[in-house]
């Protein structure tokens, strides 16, 4: 069985690492991005992502898609 893929996005390196360690410990594959623009570029290259959660959206991303799901591909 292939581990589920998570696109982890956080501008704080410590938070990214903490969440990444937790998810890896629970058998997830992790791809990390440091901001929304980088995440959107990566999302175009990755297989479908089933769940995405964004707790804050900076003004640079206003008006742009905020989540990518398999339903949109």
Protein Blocks (a to p, Z undefined) as FASTA:
>chain_A
ZZdddddddfblklmmmmmmmmmmnopacdddfbfklmmmmmmmmccdfbdcdfbdcfkl
goiafbdcfklZZ
